[in-house]
Amino acid sequence: MALSGITSIPKKGIKSREIKRLIKSGLFMPDWYLKTYPDVALLQEDPYEHYFNTGVDLGYKPNPYFDEKWYRKKAKLKTYSGLAINHYARKGWTKGLNPSPDFSVRLYLDSYKEVKDSGAEPLRHFLQYGQHQKYVAFPSKFEGKHQLPLVRAVQEMVQKNIFDAPWYSATQSGEPGTFSQCINHFLAHGRKERLSPNPFFDTAFYQRSHWREIGPKELPVIHYMHKGYRLGYDPAPKFPSETYMACFPDVDWAVEDPLSHFIALQKPDSVSTPDDLIAHMCADKKDTAAVAQTKKLPVDSSLRQMMRFPERPLSTDRKTINPARLDIHWIMPDFSEGSGGHMTIFRMISRLEMKGHQQTVWINKPVSHRTPAAAFETINKHFQHFTGTVKFVDDSFPDTAGDAIIATDCWSVYPALGAPNFVRRFYFVQDFEPGFFPIGSHYLAAEQTYKKGLDCICAGPWLAKLMSEKYGLWARHFNLAADQSLYRPLGPAPRDDLSDRPARIAVYARHFTARRAVELAFLALEDLAARNVRFTVDFFGAPMEFAEAPFPYTDHGVASPEALASLFQQADIGLVFSATNYSLVPQEMMASGLPLVELKGDNTESIFPDDTVTLADPNPHAIADALSHLIDTPDRRGIQRKAGLEWIRQFTWDTAADKVEDALVSRLQEFADTETIKLAQTDSKPTASVVIPTFNAGPRFRTVLESVTNQIAPWPYEVLIIDSGSTDETLEIIADFPTIRLHQIPSATFNHGGTRNLGVELTSGDFIAFLTHDAQPANERWLYNLVSALAHHETAAGAFGNHLPWPEASAFTKRDLLGHFKGLKEHPLLLSKDTNEKRYNAADPGWRQLLHFYSDNNSCMRRSVWNEIPYRSIKYGEDQVWADDIIKAGHGKLYVPQATVYHSHDYNADETYERSRTEAAFFRHFFGYILVEDEEKAAKALTALNERDQAYGQSVNMPQEDIEKQLALNAAHIQGYLAGSTDDITGMFE
């Protein structure tokens, strides 16, 4: 750095100290300072001294990204006598404080791992190195979780050189700037104004052509790179993707997109555009005409489904079906986490699988997944349990055969019409899809699918009536349901008292889905605020695109089911609109005891009985009247709450699946012969055994056993309890369950590994599931999901399932437990030493810890593997040691997200200390890990934990008293680790 204009630096006092620190920080840019503030140059004053003497008071900046006044306020430096920039350089950045709104410390470190690992101060790194190497300084407004997709999109654009800063500055923004400044202009303004990131991608053209498919936070160029090119979309009018790909037959277009390929390609001097390159590549080839034939007119790929496969009538050959084991094929669009329509489909598929039906999922137009295996993982991680087959619709699809083929949206009907080798074609209708489009090609194509004679299985009576009466189709219906183990009232008493607080309104605000009529809700809320009604709003369903409103509000964005259940329990009124078929959200609100307002129409009046909802005309004033009436009338809220709970409790996903199965079987039997079903020979040997060690399990153990004995599975299972000397009510509770076997051992003989080995010896199932006495299966499918997943993955020796915190658990416990198991979904469900041989062979500590994580609170093993590798007879940690043993032996370990139990603990400080001490000693003894090496590292670890938890507590408006309790637990936790890292472990675990 050139130190321009330095004349002298005082040697004594605060001034001397602060200027020395300023120079050392590397954050002052004297050349930039003199250029930005020409008055300093005219004064011929040393820029460092000018900044200290005068510049700070004038609001001058030492660099483009540090704001003295803003930082002082954020860092609470009212009494700090030095330069704020020095505070930032020495302390502030280590605490996550940003130098200004224009630079996010966290995003810079998260984006550039090498900077984080080096320990370099991020702003200095950016000023001296990063800004010259296409690093991006993200503004702090992009730190929110809702902005993360945009941050990742920018990172990908930079990585693939998709953003051409000089071109963007010259032709799009018209504003000069560094690479980072151009990127941030694109984020703040360019993406909204449809400016293009490079000369070969036309944002306005692409957005105009495919606006229905591009998400609200998705950049069009990223949509093209991930999905669009695979659908045959062009990035610009003169960039024909499919023709371009035909010119490069050796490129793996499953992992490369034409835009990135063209930009990265070393091109002849004569080539400056994709058209030039296509002409150059084909100039001397005989197949020029063939390449030209790949060109297509600009028609949306969804409409092209109408032309993909010739329509063929069903085979007239009479087939025979087995009603208990149908061969069912589902065709559906690709999916990603959070799709409500897909969740309903997979709920049906999962339950039909449990009933014994063989199922295949065909993905039409795969855009989110590159392989069927990846789609299989997504289904099991984010939707429902499934062990069937996943395939992509390809040219071989019309030759597939089975009993029933089920289209699940209007565009999957057209491939179904090209597959003749089924008894019947079905249509799983969840909405009136023509209503998704304005009158035009898409509307007409969607409506045509109701005129093709498919048999309809509909979500609700309104759709079934519409299909039957308007389109003359065979139609049956099922009712949508709510997961009542999750969505349930917080307590028995209605939340009626609004005299001393504002009403809390939960609003489904998925604003980019037109049929949710969110604009009407916004206008009604404005009207309500203008009436001086006291209320606050909780928006959910999508991130809001505004920063201010005429009422207090919280933006929950796309919230998890657990977060929504909590919101519905605490809100006073729900507001959710369905302009076509009714949605799941009203049911989930009602199941949580939340009275709600819906739009009045044939669709809602045909499903919701009187008193279950308040129906309002689609007029903002009428909606505001309905909300005001509910706020002012506690009795009305109570009546609606009670009626809604009684109505929704009659519907479950199991009964919905029964109706779907009945519809399939009854319709198929009209067109096929029924196979004579032979009764299976009764086999007394169980397929699975459940083993539960107990000691003073407490009263909650009764609900654990009720859940265990009510499991639904297509095979027999047994339950064994090994009790080691309980003196409370545990034995009395067990006695109330006559189907459960009890084996008692002396307390002194209990051993975590040895006792579980005894449980295996005393049972006979091919699969042995383990629970602890305080782990309660969350639903009736826990055992089936756990066992069938393990059976499906033949290389897996053992499996463990998901954990949910108990409803009464502390906010910190919930955060940590949910975060841990959510993190496991970031990895393949099946892990072995072959998953990543490089990291395994390098003994990477993080990878090793992931491989041996295993929990016998909720697990299952193969008896055949146990015969070779039993548990070690140890007093603690038998599960993780066994997982390490099977991994080393070459077996796999499986995580089953849909095999869920409730299990969590809120330990006090003494318990936390002892458990942490034991844990540290355990990991040191068996794996050689030192969790906390010395007092200095303990202090650093504790500081980091406390800063994290203080910030979290404040972010959720937690009382400071509760935060202080957590900080005390943190101290006990770290001190326990420190003690366990030095304990004498001789004989400790034998």
Backbone hydrogen bonds, N-H to C=O, Kabsch-Sander energy under -0.5 kcal/mol:
donor,donor_aa,acceptor,acceptor_aa,energy
4,S,2,A,-1.3
6,I,3,L,-1.1
16,S,12,K,-1.1
17,R,13,G,-2.0
18,E,14,I,-3.2
19,I,15,K,-2.4
20,K,16,S,-2.1
21,R,17,R,-2.3
22,L,18,E,-2.3
23,I,19,I,-2.5
24,K,20,K,-2.5
25,S,21,R,-2.2
26,G,22,L,-0.8
26,G,23,I,-0.8
27,L,22,L,-0.6
28,F,22,L,-0.6
29,M,27,L,-0.5
29,M,62,P,-2.6
33,Y,29,M,-2.8
34,L,30,P,-2.6
35,K,31,D,-2.0
36,T,32,W,-2.8
37,Y,33,Y,-2.4
40,V,37,Y,-1.8
41,A,37,Y,-0.7
42,L,38,P,-2.0
43,L,39,D,-1.6
44,Q,40,V,-0.6
44,Q,41,A,-0.9
45,E,40,V,-1.5
50,H,46,D,-2.9
51,Y,47,P,-2.4
52,F,48,Y,-2.1
53,N,49,E,-3.5
54,T,50,H,-3.0
55,G,50,H,-3.3
56,V,51,Y,-2.2
58,L,54,T,-1.7
59,G,55,G,-0.7
59,G,56,V,-1.1
60,Y,55,G,-2.6
66,F,63,N,-1.3
67,D,99,P,-2.0
68,E,66,F,-0.5
71,Y,67,D,-2.7
72,R,68,E,-2.5
73,K,69,K,-1.8
74,K,70,W,-2.2
75,A,71,Y,-3.1
76,K,72,R,-0.7
76,K,73,K,-0.5
77,L,72,R,-2.2
80,Y,77,L,-0.7
86,N,83,L,-0.6
87,H,83,L,-1.5
88,Y,84,A,-2.4
89,A,85,I,-2.2
90,R,86,N,-2.1
91,K,87,H,-2.9
92,G,87,H,-2.5
93,W,88,Y,-2.2
94,T,91,K,-0.7
95,K,91,K,-0.9
95,K,92,G,-1.2
96,G,93,W,-1.5
97,L,92,G,-2.2
100,S,103,F,-0.6
103,F,100,S,-1.5
104,S,138,F,-2.3
105,V,103,F,-0.7
108,Y,104,S,-1.9
109,L,105,V,-2.3
110,D,106,R,-2.7
111,S,107,L,-2.0
112,Y,108,Y,-1.7
113,K,111,S,-0.6
115,V,112,Y,-1.1
116,K,112,Y,-1.7
117,D,113,K,-3.0
118,S,114,E,-1.4
119,G,115,V,-1.0
119,G,116,K,-0.7
120,A,115,V,-1.1
125,H,121,E,-2.1
126,F,122,P,-2.4
127,L,123,L,-2.8
128,Q,124,R,-2.5
129,Y,125,H,-2.3
130,G,125,H,-2.6
131,Q,126,F,-3.1
132,H,129,Y,-1.4
133,Q,130,G,-2.0
135,Y,130,G,-2.4
138,F,136,V,-0.9
140,S,101,P,-2.4
141,K,101,P,-0.5
142,F,139,P,-1.7
143,E,140,S,-2.0
147,Q,144,G,-1.5
148,L,144,G,-0.5
148,L,145,K,-0.8
150,L,147,Q,-0.8
151,V,147,Q,-1.9
152,R,148,L,-2.7
153,A,149,P,-2.1
154,V,150,L,-2.4
155,Q,151,V,-2.3
156,E,152,R,-2.1
157,M,153,A,-2.4
158,V,154,V,-2.6
159,Q,155,Q,-2.5
160,K,156,E,-2.2
161,N,158,V,-1.4
162,I,157,M,-2.8
163,F,157,M,-0.8
164,D,162,I,-0.6
164,D,197,P,-2.7
165,A,163,F,-0.9
168,Y,164,D,-2.8
169,S,165,A,-3.0
170,A,166,P,-2.0
171,T,167,W,-2.7
172,Q,168,Y,-2.2
173,S,168,Y,-2.2
174,G,168,Y,-0.6
174,G,169,S,-0.9
182,C,178,T,-2.5
183,I,179,F,-2.4
184,N,180,S,-2.4
185,H,181,Q,-2.0
186,F,182,C,-2.3
187,L,183,I,-2.2
188,A,184,N,-2.6
189,H,185,H,-3.0
190,G,185,H,-2.2
191,R,186,F,-3.0
193,E,189,H,-2.1
195,L,190,G,-2.9
198,N,201,F,-0.5
201,F,198,N,-1.2
202,D,235,P,-2.5
203,T,201,F,-0.9
204,A,194,R,-0.6
206,Y,202,D,-2.6
207,Q,203,T,-3.1
208,R,204,A,-2.4
209,S,205,F,-1.8
210,H,206,Y,-2.0
211,W,207,Q,-0.7
213,E,210,H,-1.5
214,I,210,H,-0.8
215,G,213,E,-0.5
218,E,215,G,-1.5
222,I,219,L,-0.6
223,H,219,L,-2.4
224,Y,220,P,-2.4
225,M,221,V,-2.1
226,H,222,I,-2.3
227,K,223,H,-2.9
228,G,223,H,-2.7
229,Y,224,Y,-2.2
230,R,227,K,-0.7
231,L,227,K,-1.0
231,L,228,G,-1.0
232,G,229,Y,-1.3
233,Y,228,G,-2.4
236,A,239,F,-0.6
239,F,236,A,-2.0
241,S,239,F,-0.9
244,Y,240,P,-2.5
245,M,241,S,-2.7
246,A,242,E,-1.8
247,C,243,T,-1.1
247,C,244,Y,-0.7
248,F,245,M,-1.2
251,V,248,F,-1.6
253,W,251,V,-1.4
255,V,252,D,-1.7
256,E,252,D,-1.0
261,H,257,D,-2.4
262,F,258,P,-2.7
263,I,259,L,-2.2
264,A,260,S,-2.2
265,L,261,H,-1.5
267,K,265,L,-0.8
271,V,268,P,-1.9
272,S,270,S,-0.6
277,L,273,T,-2.0
278,I,274,P,-2.7
279,A,275,D,-2.4
280,H,276,D,-2.4
281,M,277,L,-3.0
282,C,278,I,-1.8
283,A,279,A,-0.7
283,A,280,H,-0.6
285,K,282,C,-1.5
288,T,285,K,-0.8
289,A,286,K,-0.5
291,V,287,D,-2.5
292,A,288,T,-2.3
293,Q,289,A,-1.8
294,T,290,A,-0.5
294,T,291,V,-1.4
295,K,292,A,-1.7
299,V,297,L,-2.0
304,R,300,D,-1.2
305,Q,301,S,-0.6
305,Q,302,S,-1.4
306,M,303,L,-1.7
307,M,304,R,-1.5
308,R,304,R,-0.7
308,R,305,Q,-0.5
309,F,305,Q,-0.6
312,R,417,L,-2.9
315,S,420,P,-2.4
319,K,671,F,-0.5
321,I,673,D,-3.0
325,R,322,N,-2.1
328,I,326,L,-0.8
328,I,358,Q,-2.9
329,H,404,A,-2.7
330,W,360,T,-2.9
331,I,406,I,-2.9
332,M,362,W,-2.4
334,D,364,N,-0.8
339,S,336,S,-1.4
340,G,338,G,-0.7
343,M,339,S,-1.8
344,T,340,G,-1.8
345,I,341,G,-1.7
346,F,342,H,-3.0
347,R,343,M,-2.0
348,M,344,T,-1.7
349,I,345,I,-2.5
350,S,346,F,-2.7
351,R,347,R,-1.8
352,L,348,M,-2.6
353,E,349,I,-2.1
354,M,350,S,-1.7
355,K,351,R,-1.3
356,G,353,E,-1.7
357,H,352,L,-2.1
358,Q,326,L,-2.2
360,T,328,I,-2.1
361,V,389,T,-3.2
362,W,330,W,-3.6
362,W,360,T,-0.6
363,I,361,V,-0.5
363,I,391,K,-2.7
364,N,332,M,-3.2
364,N,362,W,-0.6
375,A,371,T,-1.6
376,F,372,P,-2.4
377,E,373,A,-1.9
378,T,374,A,-1.9
379,I,375,A,-2.4
380,N,376,F,-1.9
381,K,377,E,-2.5
382,H,378,T,-2.7
383,F,379,I,-1.8
384,Q,379,I,-0.9
389,T,359,Q,-1.7
391,K,361,V,-3.0
393,V,363,I,-2.4
394,D,392,F,-0.5
397,F,394,D,-1.8
399,D,396,S,-1.7
400,T,397,F,-2.2
402,G,421,N,-2.1
403,D,327,D,-2.2
404,A,327,D,-1.8
405,I,424,R,-1.7
406,I,329,H,-3.2
407,A,405,I,-0.5
407,A,426,F,-2.6
408,T,331,I,-1.2
412,S,409,D,-0.8
413,V,409,D,-0.7
413,V,410,C,-0.6
414,Y,410,C,-0.6
416,A,412,S,-1.5
417,L,413,V,-2.0
418,G,414,Y,-0.6
418,G,415,P,-1.2
419,A,416,A,-1.6
421,N,400,T,-0.5
422,F,420,P,-1.3
423,V,403,D,-1.3
424,R,403,D,-1.4
426,F,405,I,-3.3
427,Y,455,D,-2.9
428,F,407,A,-3.2
429,V,427,Y,-1.2
429,V,457,I,-1.7
430,Q,428,F,-0.7
433,E,431,D,-1.3
435,G,432,F,-1.4
436,F,433,E,-2.1
437,F,434,P,-1.9
443,Y,438,P,-0.7
444,L,440,G,-2.6
445,A,441,S,-2.8
446,A,442,H,-2.4
447,E,443,Y,-2.5
448,Q,444,L,-2.0
449,T,445,A,-0.7
449,T,446,A,-0.8
450,Y,447,E,-1.7
451,K,448,Q,-2.0
452,K,449,T,-0.8
455,D,425,R,-2.4
456,C,474,W,-3.2
457,I,427,Y,-2.6
458,C,456,C,-0.5
458,C,476,R,-3.2
459,A,429,V,-2.4
460,G,458,C,-1.4
460,G,478,F,-2.1
464,A,460,G,-1.4
465,K,461,P,-2.5
466,L,462,W,-2.1
467,M,463,L,-2.9
468,S,464,A,-2.1
469,E,465,K,-3.1
470,K,466,L,-1.7
471,Y,466,L,-1.0
472,G,468,S,-0.7
473,L,467,M,-2.3
476,R,456,C,-2.2
478,F,458,C,-2.3
482,A,651,F,-0.5
484,Q,482,A,-1.4
486,L,483,D,-1.6
487,Y,483,D,-3.3
488,R,486,L,-1.0
496,D,494,P,-1.5
498,L,496,D,-0.9
501,R,498,L,-0.5
503,A,534,R,-2.0
505,I,503,A,-0.6
505,I,536,T,-2.9
506,A,504,R,-0.5
506,A,573,I,-2.8
507,V,505,I,-0.6
507,V,538,D,-2.6
508,Y,575,L,-2.5
509,A,507,V,-0.9
509,A,540,F,-3.3
511,H,509,A,-2.2
513,T,510,R,-1.9
514,A,512,F,-0.7
516,R,513,T,-2.1
517,A,514,A,-2.2
520,L,517,A,-0.8
521,A,517,A,-1.0
522,F,518,V,-2.4
523,L,519,E,-2.3
524,A,520,L,-2.2
525,L,521,A,-2.3
526,E,522,F,-2.2
527,D,523,L,-2.3
528,L,524,A,-2.4
529,A,525,L,-2.4
530,A,526,E,-2.1
531,R,527,D,-1.0
531,R,528,L,-0.5
532,N,529,A,-1.8
533,V,528,L,-1.6
535,F,533,V,-0.6
536,T,503,A,-2.9
537,V,552,P,-1.9
538,D,505,I,-2.9
539,F,537,V,-0.6
539,F,554,T,-2.5
540,F,507,V,-2.1
541,G,557,G,-2.5
554,T,537,V,-2.3
556,H,539,F,-2.8
556,H,554,T,-0.8
559,A,557,G,-1.1
564,L,560,S,-2.5
565,A,561,P,-2.6
566,S,562,E,-1.9
567,L,563,A,-2.3
568,F,564,L,-3.0
569,Q,565,A,-1.8
570,Q,566,S,-1.4
571,A,567,L,-1.8
572,D,504,R,-2.9
573,I,504,R,-1.8
574,G,595,P,-2.6
575,L,506,A,-2.7
576,V,597,V,-1.9
579,A,515,R,-2.5
587,Q,583,S,-0.6
588,E,584,L,-2.1
589,M,585,V,-2.4
590,M,586,P,-2.7
591,A,587,Q,-2.7
592,S,588,E,-0.9
592,S,589,M,-0.5
593,G,590,M,-1.9
594,L,589,M,-2.6
597,V,574,G,-2.3
598,E,614,T,-2.6
600,K,616,A,-2.7
605,E,601,G,-3.0
606,S,602,D,-1.6
607,I,604,T,-1.0
608,F,604,T,-2.6
612,T,609,P,-1.6
613,V,609,P,-0.5
614,T,596,L,-2.3
615,L,613,V,-0.6
616,A,598,E,-2.6
619,N,617,D,-3.2
623,I,619,N,-2.5
624,A,620,P,-2.5
625,D,621,H,-2.4
626,A,622,A,-2.2
627,L,623,I,-2.4
628,S,624,A,-2.8
629,H,625,D,-2.5
630,L,626,A,-2.0
631,I,627,L,-2.4
632,D,628,S,-2.4
633,T,629,H,-1.1
637,R,633,T,-1.8
638,G,634,P,-2.4
639,I,635,D,-2.6
640,Q,636,R,-2.5
641,R,637,R,-2.6
642,K,638,G,-2.3
643,A,639,I,-2.7
644,G,640,Q,-2.7
645,L,641,R,-2.1
646,E,642,K,-2.2
647,W,643,A,-2.2
648,I,644,G,-2.6
649,R,645,L,-1.6
650,Q,647,W,-1.2
651,F,648,I,-1.8
656,A,652,T,-1.8
657,A,653,W,-2.3
658,D,654,D,-2.0
659,K,655,T,-1.9
660,V,656,A,-2.0
661,E,657,A,-2.7
662,D,658,D,-2.7
663,A,659,K,-2.3
664,L,660,V,-2.3
665,V,661,E,-2.8
666,S,662,D,-2.6
667,R,663,A,-1.9
668,L,664,L,-2.4
669,Q,665,V,-2.4
670,E,666,S,-0.6
670,E,667,R,-0.9
671,F,668,L,-1.6
672,A,668,L,-0.9
673,D,319,K,-3.0
675,E,321,I,-3.4
675,E,673,D,-0.5
678,K,676,T,-0.6
684,S,682,T,-0.6
687,T,716,P,-2.4
688,A,716,P,-1.2
689,S,767,F,-2.7
690,V,718,E,-2.8
691,V,689,S,-0.5
691,V,769,A,-3.1
692,I,720,L,-2.4
694,T,722,I,-2.5
701,F,698,G,-1.6
702,R,699,P,-1.6
703,T,700,R,-0.6
704,V,700,R,-1.5
705,L,701,F,-2.5
706,E,702,R,-2.3
707,S,703,T,-2.0
708,V,704,V,-2.3
709,T,705,L,-2.7
710,N,706,E,-0.8
711,Q,708,V,-1.1
712,I,780,E,-2.9
713,A,711,Q,-0.5
718,E,688,A,-1.8
720,L,690,V,-3.3
721,I,741,R,-2.7
722,I,692,I,-1.6
723,D,721,I,-0.7
723,D,743,H,-2.1
724,S,694,T,-2.2
733,I,729,E,-2.3
734,I,730,T,-2.3
735,A,731,L,-1.9
736,D,732,E,-0.7
736,D,733,I,-1.2
737,F,734,I,-2.1
740,I,737,F,-1.8
741,R,719,V,-2.5
743,H,721,I,-3.1
745,I,723,D,-2.8
749,T,746,P,-1.5
750,F,747,S,-1.5
753,G,874,I,-2.0
755,T,751,N,-3.4
756,R,751,N,-0.5
756,R,752,H,-0.8
757,N,753,G,-2.0
758,L,754,G,-2.1
759,G,755,T,-1.8
760,V,756,R,-1.8
761,E,757,N,-2.2
762,L,758,L,-2.0
763,T,760,V,-1.1
766,D,687,T,-1.0
767,F,687,T,-1.7
768,I,861,M,-2.5
769,A,689,S,-3.5
769,A,767,F,-0.6
770,F,859,S,-2.3
771,L,691,V,-1.9
772,T,857,N,-1.0
773,H,693,P,-0.6
775,A,772,T,-1.9
776,Q,774,D,-0.6
776,Q,902,Y,-2.1
778,A,900,T,-2.9
782,W,779,N,-1.0
785,N,781,R,-2.8
786,L,782,W,-2.1
787,V,783,L,-2.8
788,S,784,Y,-2.9
789,A,785,N,-1.5
790,L,786,L,-1.6
791,A,787,V,-2.6
792,H,788,S,-2.0
793,H,789,A,-1.9
794,E,792,H,-1.2
796,A,793,H,-1.9
797,A,892,G,-2.8
798,G,892,G,-0.9
799,A,860,C,-3.0
800,F,894,L,-2.1
801,G,858,N,-2.3
802,N,896,V,-1.0
802,N,899,A,-1.0
804,L,901,V,-2.8
809,A,806,W,-2.2
814,K,810,S,-2.5
815,R,811,A,-2.4
816,D,812,F,-2.5
817,L,813,T,-2.6
818,L,814,K,-2.4
819,G,815,R,-2.1
820,H,816,D,-2.1
821,F,817,L,-2.0
822,K,818,L,-2.1
823,G,819,G,-2.0
824,L,820,H,-1.1
825,K,821,F,-0.6
825,K,822,K,-1.0
826,E,823,G,-1.6
827,H,824,L,-1.4
831,L,829,L,-0.6
831,L,893,K,-2.8
835,T,832,S,-1.4
836,N,832,S,-0.5
837,E,834,D,-0.6
840,Y,836,N,-2.3
841,N,837,E,-3.0
842,A,838,K,-1.5
843,A,840,Y,-1.5
844,D,839,R,-2.4
848,R,844,D,-2.7
849,Q,845,P,-2.5
850,L,846,G,-1.7
851,L,847,W,-2.3
852,H,848,R,-2.0
853,F,849,Q,-0.7
853,F,850,L,-0.7
858,N,855,S,-1.4
859,S,770,F,-2.1
860,C,799,A,-2.5
861,M,768,I,-2.2
862,R,797,A,-2.2
863,R,766,D,-2.8
866,W,862,R,-2.3
867,N,863,R,-2.2
868,E,864,S,-0.5
868,E,865,V,-1.1
869,I,865,V,-3.2
874,I,872,R,-1.9
875,K,989,F,-1.4
881,V,877,G,-2.0
882,W,878,E,-2.2
883,A,879,D,-2.2
884,D,880,Q,-2.0
885,D,881,V,-2.1
886,I,882,W,-2.5
887,I,883,A,-2.1
888,K,884,D,-2.2
889,A,885,D,-1.6
890,G,887,I,-1.5
891,H,886,I,-2.5
892,G,795,T,-2.7
893,K,831,L,-2.8
894,L,798,G,-2.3
895,Y,829,L,-1.9
896,V,800,F,-2.6
899,A,896,V,-1.7
900,T,898,Q,-1.0
901,V,802,N,-1.9
902,Y,776,Q,-3.0
903,H,804,L,-2.8
903,H,901,V,-0.6
907,Y,905,H,-0.6
912,T,908,N,-2.7
913,Y,909,A,-2.4
914,E,910,D,-2.2
915,R,911,E,-2.5
916,S,912,T,-2.5
917,R,913,Y,-2.3
918,T,914,E,-2.4
919,E,915,R,-2.7
920,A,916,S,-2.5
921,A,917,R,-2.2
922,F,918,T,-2.6
923,F,919,E,-2.5
924,R,920,A,-1.9
925,H,921,A,-2.4
926,F,922,F,-2.7
927,F,923,F,-1.7
928,G,923,F,-0.8
928,G,924,R,-0.6
929,Y,923,F,-1.7
931,L,929,Y,-0.7
938,A,934,D,-2.2
939,A,935,E,-2.6
940,K,936,E,-2.0
941,A,937,K,-2.5
942,L,938,A,-2.6
943,T,939,A,-2.4
944,A,940,K,-2.3
945,L,941,A,-2.4
946,N,942,L,-2.8
947,E,943,T,-2.5
948,R,944,A,-2.1
949,D,945,L,-2.6
950,Q,946,N,-2.7
951,A,947,E,-2.1
952,Y,948,R,-2.3
953,G,949,D,-2.8
954,Q,950,Q,-2.2
955,S,951,A,-2.0
956,V,952,Y,-1.3
957,N,954,Q,-1.4
958,M,953,G,-3.1
962,D,959,P,-0.8
963,I,959,P,-1.6
964,E,960,Q,-2.7
965,K,961,E,-1.5
966,Q,962,D,-1.6
967,L,963,I,-2.2
968,A,964,E,-2.0
969,L,965,K,-1.9
970,N,966,Q,-2.4
971,A,967,L,-1.8
972,A,968,A,-2.0
973,H,969,L,-2.6
974,I,970,N,-2.6
975,Q,971,A,-2.4
976,G,972,A,-2.1
977,Y,973,H,-2.0
978,L,974,I,-2.5
979,A,975,Q,-2.4
980,G,976,G,-2.7
981,S,977,Y,-1.4
982,T,979,A,-1.4
983,D,979,A,-1.0
985,I,983,D,-0.8
988,M,985,I,-1.7
990,E,987,G,-0.7
